[in-house]
């Protein structure tokens, strides 16, 4: 397994739009390394013959009955939008184009 470095943690943090101080990096880098080592150990376990389980509780999940309802018109929906421009919903930028990570 490749060693987890501060640069690795910074890269993953940037993808999640997180920033860590040097103190936090010193703490989280070894922790992430241990987590990945544990995951690697689990991957090594022989699961041949082990039946897959999807749900461990023997009961059905109960959902409400799906009933068609009247949809809002675009104009009705746009009344509740906090930030809009030219009939479109404006959302904050979540990916920086200048970020090469």
C-alpha positions as CSV (number, residue, x, y, z in Angstrom):
1,X,0.0,0.0,0.0
2,X,1.2,3.5,-0.8
3,X,2.1,5.6,2.2
4,X,-0.4,8.3,3.1
5,X,1.3,11.7,3.1
6,X,0.3,15.2,4.1
7,X,0.0,15.9,0.3
8,X,-2.4,13.0,0.0
9,X,-4.6,14.3,2.8
10,X,-4.5,17.9,1.3
11,X,-5.6,16.5,-2.1
12,X,-8.5,14.6,-0.6
13,X,-9.4,17.6,1.6
14,X,-9.4,19.9,-1.4
15,X,-11.9,17.5,-3.2
16,X,-14.2,17.9,-0.2
17,X,-13.5,21.6,0.0
18,X,-11.9,21.2,3.4
19,X,-8.8,22.9,4.8
20,X,-6.6,21.5,7.6
21,X,-4.1,23.4,9.7
22,X,-0.6,21.9,10.0
23,X,-1.5,20.6,13.5
24,X,-4.6,18.8,12.0
25,X,-2.5,17.4,9.2
26,X,-0.1,15.9,11.7
27,X,-3.0,14.3,13.5
28,X,-5.1,13.1,10.5
29,X,-2.3,11.8,8.2
30,X,-1.3,8.8,10.5
31,X,-5.0,8.2,11.3
32,X,-5.9,7.9,7.6
33,X,-2.9,5.6,7.1
34,X,-4.3,3.3,9.9
35,X,-7.8,3.3,8.5
36,X,-6.5,2.3,5.0
37,X,-4.3,-0.4,6.6
38,X,-7.4,-1.8,8.3
39,X,-9.4,-1.7,5.1
40,X,-6.6,-3.5,3.3
41,X,-6.7,-6.2,6.0
42,X,-10.5,-6.7,5.5
43,X,-9.9,-7.1,1.7
44,X,-7.5,-9.9,2.5
45,X,-10.2,-12.0,4.4
46,X,-11.3,-15.0,2.4
47,X,-15.1,-14.7,2.0
48,X,-15.4,-17.7,-0.3
49,X,-18.7,-19.5,0.5
50,X,-20.0,-16.6,2.6
51,X,-23.5,-15.7,1.5
52,X,-24.0,-12.1,0.7
53,X,-26.4,-10.2,3.0
54,X,-28.4,-7.2,1.8
55,X,-30.5,-6.6,4.9
56,X,-29.8,-8.2,8.2
57,X,-33.3,-7.5,9.7
58,X,-35.9,-10.0,8.5
59,X,-38.7,-7.6,7.7
60,X,-39.9,-5.5,4.8
61,X,-39.2,-1.8,4.6
62,X,-42.4,0.1,4.7
63,X,-42.8,3.1,2.3
64,X,-45.7,5.3,1.8
65,X,-47.9,4.5,-1.1
66,X,-46.9,6.4,-4.2
67,X,-49.7,8.7,-5.2
68,X,-49.5,11.1,-8.1
69,X,-49.9,14.7,-7.2
70,X,-50.2,18.0,-9.1
71,X,-46.8,19.4,-9.9
72,X,-45.9,23.1,-9.5
73,X,-45.5,25.1,-12.6
74,X,-42.1,26.6,-13.2
75,X,-43.3,30.0,-12.1
76,X,-44.7,28.6,-8.8
77,X,-41.4,26.8,-8.1
78,X,-39.3,29.9,-8.9
79,X,-41.2,31.9,-6.3
80,X,-39.4,30.0,-3.6
81,X,-35.9,30.2,-5.0
82,X,-33.6,32.4,-2.9
83,X,-31.2,33.3,-5.7
84,X,-32.1,33.3,-9.4
85,X,-31.1,35.0,-12.7
86,X,-32.9,35.0,-16.0
87,X,-35.3,32.3,-15.0
88,X,-32.5,30.0,-13.7
89,X,-31.7,28.9,-10.2
90,X,-28.3,30.2,-9.1
91,X,-26.2,27.9,-7.0
92,X,-22.8,28.5,-5.4
93,X,-19.6,27.3,-7.2
94,X,-18.5,24.0,-5.8
95,X,-15.5,23.3,-8.1
96,X,-12.8,25.8,-8.7
97,X,-11.6,25.7,-12.3
98,X,-8.2,27.0,-11.2
99,X,-7.8,24.0,-8.8
100,X,-5.5,21.4,-10.5
101,X,-6.0,18.8,-7.9
